[in-house]
Amino acid sequence: MPVISLGMETRKAAQLLVQTLGAQKALREALDEKQSARRARNRRRFTFWTAVAAEIAALDLTQRNADGRATPAPATAAISANRVRVA
C-alpha cells in the first residue's frame, strides 16, 4: 500500500489508492483502515478514512458512467419487475 498520511487531502489519497490498487481493492483497503480506526477509537483517523472511502466510491461511480456502463438499478426496481400479475 502506498504511504498515505492523515495530512493529505482525501481526494489525493483516494486517487493514489485507486491508481495503485484499483477501485475495488482501494475501497476495501479504505474500509479496513476505517474499521481499524474505529477499534483504536481514533476519531481523526476514522473521519479521514470515511472521507477517503466516500471519494473512492465517487471516483468508481464516475469511471463507470464515463465507460458507458450502466449504474446498478435499485433493489426495489428489480423486485417490482419480477412480480407476476394475476388476472
Contact map, one row per residue, 1 for C-alpha under 8 A:
111000000000000010011000000000000000000000000000000000000000000000000000000000000000000
111100000000000110010000000000000000000000000000000000000000000000000000000000000000000
111110000000000000000000000000000000000000000000000000000000000000000000000000000000000
011111010000100000000000000000000000000000000000000000000000000000000000000000000000000
001111110000000000000000000000000000000000000000000000000000000000000000000000000000000
000111111000000000000000000000000000000000001001000000000000000000000000000000000000000
000011111000000000000000000000000000000000000000000000000000000000000000000000000000000
000111111101100000000000000000000000000000000000000000000000000000000000000000000000000
000001111111100000000000000000000000000000000000000000000000000000000000000000000000000
000000011111110000000000000000000000000000000001001100100000000000000000000000000000000
000000001111111000000000000000000000000000000000000100100000000000000000000000000000000
000000011111111100000000000000000000000000000000000000000000000000000000000000000000000
000100011111111110000000000000000000000000000000000100000000000000000000000000000000000
000000000111111111000000010000000000000000000000000110110000000000000000000000000000000
000000000011111111100000000000000000000000000000000000010000000000000000000000000000000
010000000001111111110000000000000000000000000000000000000000000000000000000000000000000
110000000000111111111110010000000000000000000000000000000000000000000000000000000000000
000000000000011111111110110000000000000000000000000000010000000000000000000000000000000
000000000000001111111110000000000000000000000000000000000000000000000000000000000000000
110000000000000111111100000000000000000000000000000000000000000000000000000000000000000
100000000000000011111111110000000000000000000000000000000000000000000000000000000000000
000000000000000011111111110000000000000000000000000000000000000000000000000000000000000
000000000000000011101111111000000000000000000000000000011001000000000000000000000000000
000000000000000000001111111100000000000000000000000000000000000000000000000000000000000
000000000000000001001111111110000000000000000000000000000000000000000000000000000000000
000000000000010011001111111111000000000000000000000000010000000000000000000000000000000
000000000000000000000011111111100000000000000000000010011000000000000000000000000000000
000000000000000000000001111111110000000000000000000000000000000000000000000000000000000
000000000000000000000000111111111000000000000000000000000000000000000000000000000000000
000000000000000000000000011111111100000000000000110110000000000000000000000000000000000
000000000000000000000000001111111110000000000000110010000000000000000000000000000000000
000000000000000000000000000111111111000000000000000000000000000000000000000000000000000
000000000000000000000000000011111111100000000100100000000000000000000000000000000000000
000000000000000000000000000001111111110000001100110000000000000000000000000000000000000
000000000000000000000000000000111111111000000100000000000000000000000000000000000000000
000000000000000000000000000000011111111100000000000000000000000000000000000000000000000
000000000000000000000000000000001111111111101100000000000000000000000000000000000000000
000000000000000000000000000000000111111111100100000000000000000000000000000000000000000
000000000000000000000000000000000011111111000000000000000000000000000000000000000000000
000000000000000000000000000000000001111111000000000000000000000000000000000000000000000
000000000000000000000000000000000000111111100000000000000000000000000000000000000000000
000000000000000000000000000000000000111111111100000000000000000000000000000000000000000
000000000000000000000000000000000000110011111110000000000000000000000000000000000000000
000000000000000000000000000000000000000001111111000000000000000000000000000000000000000
000001000000000000000000000000000100100001111111100000000000000000000000000000000000000
000000000000000000000000000000001110110001111111110000000000000000000000000000000000000
000000000000000000000000000000000000000000111111111000000000000000000000000000000000000
000001000100000000000000000000000000000000011111111100000000000000000000000000000000000
000000000000000000000000000001101100000000001111111110000000000000000000000000000000000
000000000000000000000000000001100100000000000111111111000000000000000000000000000000000
000000000100000000000000000000000000000000000011111111100000000000000000000000000000000
000000000110110000000000000001000000000000000001111111110000000000000000000000000000000
000000000000010000000000001001100000000000000000111111111000000000000000000000000000000
000000000000000000000000000000000000000000000000011111111100000000000000000000000000000
000000000110010000000000000000000000000000000000001111111110000000000000000000000000000
000000000000011001000010011000000000000000000000000111111111000000000000000000000000000
000000000000000000000010001000000000000000000000000011111111100000000000000000000000000
000000000000000000000000000000000000000000000000000001111111110000000000000000000000000
000000000000000000000000000000000000000000000000000000111111111000000000000000000000000
000000000000000000000010000000000000000000000000000000011111111100000000000000000000000
000000000000000000000000000000000000000000000000000000001111111110000010000000000000000
000000000000000000000000000000000000000000000000000000000111111111000000000000000000000
000000000000000000000000000000000000000000000000000000000011111111100000000000000000000
000000000000000000000000000000000000000000000000000000000001111111111110000000000000000
000000000000000000000000000000000000000000000000000000000000111111111110000000000000000
000000000000000000000000000000000000000000000000000000000000011111111000000000000000000
000000000000000000000000000000000000000000000000000000000000001111111000000000000000000
000000000000000000000000000000000000000000000000000000000000000111111100000000000000000
000000000000000000000000000000000000000000000000000000000000000111111110000000000000000
000000000000000000000000000000000000000000000000000000000000000110011111000000000000000
000000000000000000000000000000000000000000000000000000000000100110001111100000000000000
000000000000000000000000000000000000000000000000000000000000000000000111110000000000000
000000000000000000000000000000000000000000000000000000000000000000000011111011000000000
000000000000000000000000000000000000000000000000000000000000000000000001111111000000000
000000000000000000000000000000000000000000000000000000000000000000000000111111100000000
000000000000000000000000000000000000000000000000000000000000000000000000011111110000000
000000000000000000000000000000000000000000000000000000000000000000000000111111111000000
000000000000000000000000000000000000000000000000000000000000000000000000111111111100000
000000000000000000000000000000000000000000000000000000000000000000000000001111111110000
000000000000000000000000000000000000000000000000000000000000000000000000000111111110000
000000000000000000000000000000000000000000000000000000000000000000000000000011111110000
000000000000000000000000000000000000000000000000000000000000000000000000000001111111000
000000000000000000000000000000000000000000000000000000000000000000000000000000111111100
000000000000000000000000000000000000000000000000000000000000000000000000000000000111110
000000000000000000000000000000000000000000000000000000000000000000000000000000000011111
000000000000000000000000000000000000000000000000000000000000000000000000000000000001111
000000000000000000000000000000000000000000000000000000000000000000000000000000000000111
